[in-house]
Amino acid sequence: IKPGSTVLDIGTGSGAIAITICLEAPESIVTASDISEAALISASANAQSLGAKLSFHKADLFPNTSSNYDLIISNPPYISPSDYDKLPVHIRLNEPKNALYAAEEGLYYYRRILEAARQYLNPSGQILFEIGSNQADAIKSIAKKLDYAFVEIRQDLAGLDRYIIIDRD
């Protein structure tokens, strides 16, 4: 993240990603959004306790601001309906379903973000997603259909497809 970069974390949850970016790249301007008021309260408290300065917005994806971003990051809900029932019980009992579950075989939020992101991204902007290990090809296909320029898939430490980087142009 270059100094002065503008970053949006969609679906911030506890704020871990947005707060880490603030602390690791303090010259960046970070915005975080979430649909859950409870998540935003928790994220704001976490940011305050760690001394991270960023703005939080209650939004169904993109905040209602006139800002454009160099980087949009999201770890959206991506558990498909068939996989949700297979999750360990402690996850289903302790995580809000709407933070995990996504329709369209887990692709619903990726599609929505990609359909709208171009209007929020600066011309050389990028989108970074955490993905389910079996979703890379489908998300890459969505991005290409929407005329995003470059897609790179990266693996986690276990060697599973886990991250996707998408260039706007």
N, C-alpha and C positions, 0 to 999 in steps of 0.2 A: 504494500500500500504506500503510494507516494505521499510525501507531505502535502497537506491541503486537500487530499482526496475526500470526496463526499461518498458516504457509505450508507446504504439502507439495509437493515436486517429485518426481513419479513417473518412474522411469527416468532418473535423474540423469546417467548416463554420466560425463563428465569433471567434472560439477558446475558447469558454466558458468552455468546459470540460477540455481541455488540460491545459489551464491557471489555472483553479481552482486546478487541480492536482499539478501543479508546486508550487503554493502558499501554498497549504495544506500539501504537502509532498515534501519539498524543496530538500531532498536528492535524489529524484527520477530523472531519466533521461527521459525526455518526448520528443517525436517526434509527429508531427501532419502532416497529409497529406490532400490534397483536390485537386480535379480536376480543380477547379475554381481559376484562378489567382486573381480575384477580392476578393474572400473569403480569400485567403492567405494574401493579402495586408491588409485587414481589421483585420484579426486575428493577424498579426504581429504588427500592430499599437496598438491593444488592449493589447497584451502581453507587449509591450514596455511601454505603459502608466501605467501598473500595476506592472512593475518590474519583470515580469516572464521571466525566461531564458529557452527557449526550441528551438528546430529546426523545421522549416517548410519545407515541400517538396511538389512540384506540382506532383501529381501522381493520376492515375486512381484507386487507392486503396492503395496498398503497395508502399512505397518509394523505389527507386532503390538504396538501401544500403545493406551492408552485415550484418546489425544488426538483432539480434533476441530479442524478447520481452517477458517479464514476463506477461504482460497484454496488450490485444488488446481491445480497447473500440471503439464502433461506435454507432452513432445514424444515420443510413443511411436513404436514402429516402425509405419510406415504404407505401406510399399511393397507393392503387391499382387504376387501371384505372377507375373502377366503382365508387370508393369513391372520386377520384379527382374532378369530376364534382359537388360533393355534398359539397365541402369545402366552407366556407364562402367567399364571394367575396373579402373582404379585404385581405385574405390570398392569394388567387389566384393572386391578383393584386400586392402584395408586396413581395412575396417570389418567387425566381426563381423556375420554374417548375421542373428542374432537381435536386433541393434540396428536393423535396417532393415526386415526382412520381416515381414508380418502377413497371416494368412489372412483369409478373408471379404472379398476385394477390398480389403485393407488396413484394414478396419474392426474387426478382432478386438479390439484393445486399447481402442479408443474405447468399444466396446460393454461390455466388461468393467469398465472404469473407471466408466462412467455407471451401470451396474447396481448397483455397490457404493458409489458415492461419497456418496449421500445419508446413509448412516450415519456418515460421517466428516466431513461438512460441517456447519458451524454454520448456523442457520436463514437467515441472509442471505448465506451463502457463495456463492462462484463457482468455476467450473471454467474454466480457460483451456487450450486445446489449440493446438499447431501442427498444421496439417493439410496433406494433399496438395491441390494446387490444384483437383482435380476431386472432392473428397470433402465439400464443405460441405453440400450438400443431404442427402446420406445421413446425416451425423452430426447435422444439425439434426432429421431425421426420427426418429432413434434417441432423441434428447433429448426430443422432444415426446411420443413414445410412453411414455417413462418419467416423464412429468409434470414435467419441468423447466420453469420459468416463462418465461424469456426467453432468446433465442438471438440473438447478434449476430455477424455474419461481417465480418472486416476483411481488407483486402488488404495485400500486401507492397509494396515500392517499385516492383516491376515491374507492379503492378496485378492480380496474381493472388490469388485467395482463399487465405489462408495461416494465418489465426488465427480461432478461434471462441471466443466468450465465452458461457458458459452460467450462468444464475442458478439457484440451488436453488429459491427460492420467488419 
